[in-house]
Structures are given as structure tokens and as C-alpha cells.
């Protein structure tokens, strides 16, 4: 096994990168919110409004796909490297969270991909927006909470490893 301290430090660093991607996904949702606010102030819903919303949806899908790939790689590193440091029970808990997050990513992508915007009334568009926002908010919260829990554990391990090296 590679140096445990280097692995823990790398995983903590990846958590910071993942948090930036989560913020990017959240910012995209905020962009959608801003778009809806702008559209509500307009008297009609033209084709360009639907097209702009469709572009935002595609950007959000790309962001989620990018996050999904990054998490898949990150989870793989954790699942390969951390079990000797965590033990069976804690490893099992982390694997369970990884599966739950992966399922939420799939749900968010399905929600986005399954939304047809053409021909919808304002009320229906607002309902779709709400479904998008709820799905993304839930995903962002799950990833952020998971990263926080892992970072607490990893920082404890890191401190212990550094202390043991200093001896």
C-alpha cells in the first residue's frame, strides 16, 4: 500500500475539488432560478425563453456528468485505499453512502433528461423548475454532508499519522 499519509492528504484535496464542482452545480441551479425570475417578469413565454432554459438544462446535465465522473474516480480511490485505515464497519458505512450518492446522481440526471420544455404553460414550467431544483439541492446536500463526515475522519487519521511520524 502506498504511504497512508499521502493517500489521506490526496483524498482530502479531492474533497475540496468536489466541493467546487458541487458549487458549480448549485450555481447552475441559481442561473435557472434567475432565468425563471426574468421570464416571470415578461408578459409572454417566447421560443427564446424555452431555448434558453433548455440550454441551462444541458449545462446542468454536463455539470452533473462531470461531477459523476469525478466522484466515480474519487470513490474508487477511497474504496481501494482506505479500508486498511478505516476498518470493516466504517468502510461499509462509507460504501453505503457512495452507493446512495451514485443513485441520487442517476435520479438527478433522469429528472433533467426527462423534462420536455416545449409547449409547457408557465405553471408547468415552474413545476419542472421546482423538480429540477429539488433534485439538485438534494444531491448537493448529500455530497457535501458525506464529504464533511469523511473529512472529519480523514483529518483525525492524518493528525495521528503525522504525530506518529514525528516520533
ABEGO torsion letter per residue (X at the ends): XBBAAAAAAAAAAAAAAAAAAAAAAAAAAAAAAAAAAAAAABABBBAAAAAAAAAAAAAAAAAAAAAAAAAAAAAAAAAAAAAAAAEAAAAAAAAAAAAAAAAAAAAAAAAAAABBABGBBAAAAAAAAAAAAAAAAAAAAAAAAAAAAAAAAAAAAAAAAAAAAAX
